[in-house]
Amino acid sequence: MRLPLPDAFPTEVHVLDRLEPRLLPEAPWVVIGDAAVRQTWQDSAMPEPPGSLWVQVGEAHKHLETLLPWLEHWASIPLHREAVIVAVGGGVLTDMAGLAASLFLRGLAWQAWPTTLLAQVDAGLGGKTAVNLLAGKNLAGAFHPPQRMVVCTAFLASLPSRQLESGRWELLKTALMEGDAAWAECILDEATPAEPSLVRALALKAGKVHRDLRESGERKLLNLGHTLGHALEAASEFRLLHGEAVGLGTLAACFLAESEGLPPFPEDLLQRICLRLTPLAPEIAPWDRCLPWLLRDKKAVSTGTGAAVHCVLPRSGSPAELRFLPTEAWGPAHARLLTALS
Ligand SMILES: NC(=O)c1ccc[n+]([C@@H]2O[C@H](COP(=O)([O-])OP(=O)(O)OC[C@H]3O[C@@H](n4cnc5c(N)ncnc54)[C@H](O)[C@@H]3O)[C@@H](O)[C@H]2O)c1
């Protein structure tokens, strides 16, 4: 199915249950793909034009240095301005491929074929492309939306269960951002198929991105769970997966929202989330190791009296609210997270 999105939205979004070549570009194209999914691509008889590259990628490779050989390779083919880059992989691959596409010849068109649940629900849509710097995650990047995103759920069959669970936390974040406890319960229920939630989350994200591409207003709500989440992810030295860190950060945001007087989510839902996150407790870094990362957050601003950060606070029954709070406000929420998961 093709998602009904506003006419001027820069990305066509398709959701399929098996791989089909009909959505590949008509113009000359090459694949830049994650080696982990090459077999699936080939088993489905998907074409692989000369010049395609399949690479090993992970968060540890998400640096500018990884992109340089890709750019040199495309220049040696040579790829011309009308060519299209087809990025096939998880969020690390699609973030890097999108950035490389934006740099090559000052911007080639690209398609995203995300292969993890996390990339299907989030990373592949919205035009944010980036690599990490030593100082933090995603600090060098560009807004360069793909012209087409093809979400094929067949890729999920080979995805390890930990990665599937990691993506589920981004889905849960979306449900809590909407204040929808019943939807959140559905997402936690593994027997419920992921596809309807995926389609709903993509439509919600597309609406926010369309109204606010540069993230000056409502798009910030999609960062629910990411403020403390990014700090926990970095402070764990990336032993926590991105989605896992977002799950922990989202629960901490529920605690912070409650302490700010916002309507809390039902206790049994919070309990269910706690139980599911408990195995991650050993990877939660102490507060003094998280704080330096929070102070470097892209959303943090220095004020006369210290640092403050835009915080997305979820509330039951209505969409999340954005508040500008001192960075230290996360300290008690972090402490409550540790207690709740102990
Ligand atoms: N651009 C955005 O808006 C945005 C949003 C959210 C996250 N992100 C970024 O996404 C990244 C995380 O993405 P991710 O969770 O997809 O991780 P990932 O890309 O590292 O993929 C996870 C692992 O699964 C493997 N893999 C991928 N697809 C597979 C499949 N179908 N079967 C088996 N193995 C498969 C990969 O090789 C990798 O080892 C982070 O770097 C994060 O910053 C970006």
The ligand as an SDF file (V2000), in Angstrom:
LIG
                    3D

 44 48  0  0  0  0  0  0  0  0999 V2000
   17.3630    9.6250   11.0150 N   0  0  0  0  0  0  0  0  0  0  0  0
   16.5090    9.4800   11.9890 C   0  0  0  0  0  0  0  0  0  0  0  0
   15.4890   10.1730   12.0550 O   0  0  0  0  0  0  0  0  0  0  0  0
   16.7570    8.4180   13.0260 C   0  0  0  0  0  0  0  0  0  0  0  0
   15.7290    8.0510   13.9010 C   0  0  0  0  0  0  0  0  0  0  0  0
   15.9580    7.0170   14.8090 C   0  0  0  0  0  0  0  0  0  0  0  0
   17.1990    6.3730   14.8320 C   0  0  0  0  0  0  0  0  0  0  0  0
   18.1750    6.7660   13.9750 N   0  0  0  0  0  0  0  0  0  0  0  0
   19.4770    6.0860   13.9800 C   0  0  0  0  0  0  0  0  0  0  0  0
   19.2770    4.7110   13.6470 O   0  0  0  0  0  0  0  0  0  0  0  0
   20.3690    3.9700   14.1670 C   0  0  0  0  0  0  0  0  0  0  0  0
   19.8750    2.6600   14.7610 C   0  0  0  0  0  0  0  0  0  0  0  0
   19.2780    1.9160   13.7200 O   0  0  0  0  0  0  0  0  0  0  0  0
   18.9770    0.3630   13.8760 P   0  0  0  0  0  0  0  0  0  0  0  0
   18.3730    0.0980   15.1790 O   0  0  0  0  0  0  0  0  0  0  0  0
   18.2510   -0.0250   12.6440 O   0  0  0  0  0  0  0  0  0  0  0  0
   20.4310   -0.2980   13.9670 O   0  0  0  0  0  0  0  0  0  0  0  0
   21.4320   -0.8750   12.8800 P   0  0  0  0  0  0  0  0  0  0  0  0
   21.3290   -0.1740   11.5910 O   0  0  0  0  0  0  0  0  0  0  0  0
   22.7640   -0.9220   13.5480 O   0  0  0  0  0  0  0  0  0  0  0  0
   20.9200   -2.3770   12.6660 O   0  0  0  0  0  0  0  0  0  0  0  0
   20.9760   -3.2680   13.7510 C   0  0  0  0  0  0  0  0  0  0  0  0
   21.6940   -4.5770   13.3910 C   0  0  0  0  0  0  0  0  0  0  0  0
   20.8320   -5.3770   12.6130 O   0  0  0  0  0  0  0  0  0  0  0  0
   21.4690   -5.7620   11.3830 C   0  0  0  0  0  0  0  0  0  0  0  0
   20.3620   -5.8770   10.4360 N   0  0  0  0  0  0  0  0  0  0  0  0
   19.7310   -4.8740    9.7790 C   0  0  0  0  0  0  0  0  0  0  0  0
   18.6550   -5.3600    9.1530 N   0  0  0  0  0  0  0  0  0  0  0  0
   18.6140   -6.6980    9.3970 C   0  0  0  0  0  0  0  0  0  0  0  0
   17.7150   -7.7490    9.0300 C   0  0  0  0  0  0  0  0  0  0  0  0
   16.6130   -7.4950    8.3180 N   0  0  0  0  0  0  0  0  0  0  0  0
   17.9910   -8.9910    9.4540 N   0  0  0  0  0  0  0  0  0  0  0  0
   19.0930   -9.2450   10.2420 C   0  0  0  0  0  0  0  0  0  0  0  0
   19.9540   -8.3030   10.6260 N   0  0  0  0  0  0  0  0  0  0  0  0
   19.7020   -7.0310   10.2170 C   0  0  0  0  0  0  0  0  0  0  0  0
   22.4950   -4.7140   11.1450 C   0  0  0  0  0  0  0  0  0  0  0  0
   23.5710   -5.1790   10.3560 O   0  0  0  0  0  0  0  0  0  0  0  0
   22.9590   -4.4040   12.5590 C   0  0  0  0  0  0  0  0  0  0  0  0
   23.8910   -5.3720   12.9890 O   0  0  0  0  0  0  0  0  0  0  0  0
   21.0570    4.8470   15.2050 C   0  0  0  0  0  0  0  0  0  0  0  0
   22.3140    5.2300   14.7050 O   0  0  0  0  0  0  0  0  0  0  0  0
   20.1360    6.0550   15.3390 C   0  0  0  0  0  0  0  0  0  0  0  0
   20.8340    7.2450   15.6010 O   0  0  0  0  0  0  0  0  0  0  0  0
   17.9760    7.7540   13.0750 C   0  0  0  0  0  0  0  0  0  0  0  0
  1  2  1  0
  2  3  2  0
  2  4  1  0
  4  5  1  0
  4 44  2  0
  5  6  2  0
  6  7  1  0
  7  8  2  0
  8  9  1  0
  8 44  1  0
  9 10  1  0
  9 42  1  0
 10 11  1  0
 11 12  1  0
 11 40  1  0
 12 13  1  0
 13 14  1  0
 14 15  2  0
 14 16  1  0
 14 17  1  0
 17 18  1  0
 18 19  2  0
 18 20  1  0
 18 21  1  0
 21 22  1  0
 22 23  1  0
 23 24  1  0
 23 38  1  0
 24 25  1  0
 25 26  1  0
 25 36  1  0
 26 27  1  0
 26 35  1  0
 27 28  2  0
 28 29  1  0
 29 30  1  0
 29 35  2  0
 30 31  1  0
 30 32  2  0
 32 33  1  0
 33 34  2  0
 34 35  1  0
 36 37  1  0
 36 38  1  0
 38 39  1  0
 40 41  1  0
 40 42  1  0
 42 43  1  0
M  CHG  2   8   1  16  -1
M  END
$$$$
